[in-house]
Amino acid sequence: MTLKRSDFRFFHRLRVRWAEVDMQKIVFNAHYLMYFDTAIADYWRALALPYQDAMDSLEGDLYVVKATVEFHASARVDDQVEVAMKCSRIGTSSMVFTGAIFRGEEHLISGEIVYVFADPATQKSRPVPDVLRKTLLAYEAGEGVVSVKVGDWATLGADAQTIRSAVFVEEQQIPKELEWDAADADAVHAVAYNRMGLAVATGRLLPGALPGQAKIGRMAVNRVLRGGQLGRRVLDALLDAARARGDQRVVLHAQRTAEGFYDRLGFVREGVPYEEAGIPHITMGLKLG
């Protein structure tokens, strides 16, 4: 089966490691299945689906019933390859993923993995849920997989709180009394939702300390989905809200681990680093055009 890059929307890039080659100095054949499996995990992130949360909400799980690999050429240590993946068919209870591994334009490997959606307790097959079917078909049709809602705490607070609790309280161990404050009631909130309706990212917009200035804070993205542009979608929505009410610049207190994210979006460092809730931060600002 010969495949082209244009056959796919999704690509996962990786570099072949020394431990993955055999005595012939080419990738050991079994590792190609691992490459495909790694790409499928990233495919779910591209759909903004935190896999375990999504399957729990669907009351099912996916089980591999067949996996095949076809070899056309070999990858070698230090090669940069791209693993392409697409959902090529959805049946009543099964779905087929077609994969291809490319080195540049060269097609090295083809693969096909067949999954069955089943009850986790009995592992008996069940129909693929309609919402999952529509999410997969929409992505493969080139449609967006995330929508961002902007509103007040009464409308979006429950979903924002779920994300912030998971990120700040559970993951970062910030005390609850520091995470929740009265400012939520007056803030503009943004929440990103995937096509299953699961909230996956959030942030808030407050008036700044100076006239014409706004403050963005409580930016949080589901841990599994970080690196997939969700933070930017939320930030863009908050910046648009700031512009709409006439703000001329925004500031935020960036965790140092997220400093590069804001830097790439044009935010400028202001002052010296400091700690908030025991976590290193730095103030960053952006002039609104």
PyMOL commands that set and color helices and strands:
alter all, ss='L'
color gray80, all
select helices_A, chain A and resi 5-7+18-20+30-46+51-58+130-140+153-171+176-179+182-185+223-225+230-244+256-264
alter helices_A, ss='H'
color red, helices_A
select strands_A, chain A and resi 10-15+61-71+80-90+94-103+106-118+146-151+188-194+199-207+213-221+249-255+268-276+279-287
alter strands_A, ss='S'
color yellow, strands_A
deselect
rebuild
show_as cartoon
